[in-house]
Amino acid sequence: MLASFPASMLNQNLSDLGILKRFNLASSRSSVYSNGDTMQAMAAEGITYNLDQMDSDIISRLKTPDGSLVLLPYPVVTVDMGQNLARMKTPAEIETLWLDYVSELAREAHANPAREATTVVIGIHPFVVGTPDGAAALRRVLLRFKSDDAVWLTDTDAILKAAALK
């Protein structure tokens, strides 16, 4: 994220555009967290979506003075890296977690088809799903999701187009 890195690490063209000064990022300390200016700075740079929505399963739009930013649900629980490194989960355990998470959303959709569509981004990393057992777990997850008519496996552009957000 733009505001998450010290000015010395940011791309030079941002300095040329005055983004650092405008959003007071020149004095930002290194951090993994965004600050109050991050979303506006992203919109000012023409970034259209963000995977920083950790507390919802519904796509939302954040309006800033420099444009809007679509917030896609990216819950911490569905990211393999955190499950593997911090919680010491194996790929098979992560597989179960992914299946349970998405299957529950699908059950809710079947029970209430009039509700807003739910979305979840599943974060995958090569040191987890790039291993033989990780690849097998991911393959099983994808095959299971493909067999459920309430689950749509797709990419970000297709989600934004379908939701008329792009």
C-alpha positions, -999 to 999 in steps of 0.1 A, spaced: 0 0 0 12 34 -8 13 49 27 28 17 42 64 23 31 90 50 38 94 76 11 128 63 2 112 30 -9 85 45 -30 86 48 -68 103 80 -79 74 90 -102 51 94 -71 75 121 -59 73 138 -94 35 138 -91 35 154 -57 17 125 -41 41 122 -13 37 158 -2 0 160 -9 -8 131 14 20 138 39 36 104 31 72 117 30 74 113 68 56 79 68 74 52 88 76 17 76 45 -3 85 23 -30 72 -8 -9 80 -24 17 59 -31 51 74 -60 75 69 -47 88 36 -40 55 20 -73 50 2 -75 85 -11 -39 83 -23 -47 50 -41 -77 66 -58 -56 96 -68 -32 72 -85 -60 56 -105 -61 23 -85 -97 11 -87 -99 -17 -61 -83 -29 -29 -82 -62 -11 -82 -46 23 -118 -53 33 -113 -78 61 -146 -75 80 -173 -82 53 -183 -106 27 -200 -79 6 -183 -58 -20 -184 -21 -11 -173 12 -27 -154 38 -8 -158 73 -22 -128 97 -17 -123 132 -29 -100 118 -56 -123 90 -69 -138 58 -56 -122 26 -46 -139 -8 -47 -132 -28 -15 -131 -65 -21 -136 -89 8 -102 -104 18 -107 -120 52 -75 -130 71 -89 -165 77 -89 -173 39 -52 -164 33 -30 -195 32 2 -177 44 -12 -166 77 -28 -200 83 4 -218 75 30 -195 91 12 -181 121 -11 -210 129 10 -238 116 -19 -252 95 -11 -278 69 -24 -275 34 -50 -302 42 -62 -282 72 -63 -250 51 -83 -270 25 -109 -278 51 -111 -242 62 -115 -229 26 -142 -255 19 -161 -247 51 -159 -209 46 -171 -208 10 -196 -237 15 -212 -217 44 -215 -186 22 -231 -208 -5 -256 -223 20 -265 -188 30 -270 -178 -6 -293 -209 -12 -313 -200 19 -318 -164 9 -314 -159 -28 -326 -123 -26 -296 -111 -5 -266 -94 -19 -240 -117 -34 -211 -125 -11 -175 -125 -23 -143 -139 -8 -108 -136 -21 -87 -166 -12 -50 -157 -8 -26 -183 -21 12 -183 -20 37 -206 -37 54 -218 -5 20 -232 6 0 -243 -25 31 -246 -46 42 -277 -27 29 -312 -37 4 -314 -8 -6 -278 -12 -12 -282 -50 -33 -313 -43 -53 -294 -16 -59 -265 -39 -70 -288 -68 -95 -305 -45 -109 -271 -34 -113 -258 -69 -130 -290 -81 -154 -289 -52 -162 -252 -58 -167 -258 -96 -194 -284 -87 -215 -259 -67 -238 -238 -88 -238 -211 -60 -200 -206 -63 -185 -186 -91 -147 -191 -95 -134 -160 -113 -110 -131 -114 -112 -96 -101 -120 -80 -134 -150 -103 -139 -163 -95 -104 -160 -58 -109 -178 -60 -143 -205 -82 -130 -211 -59 -101 -211 -29 -125 -182 -15 -106 -158 -12 -136 
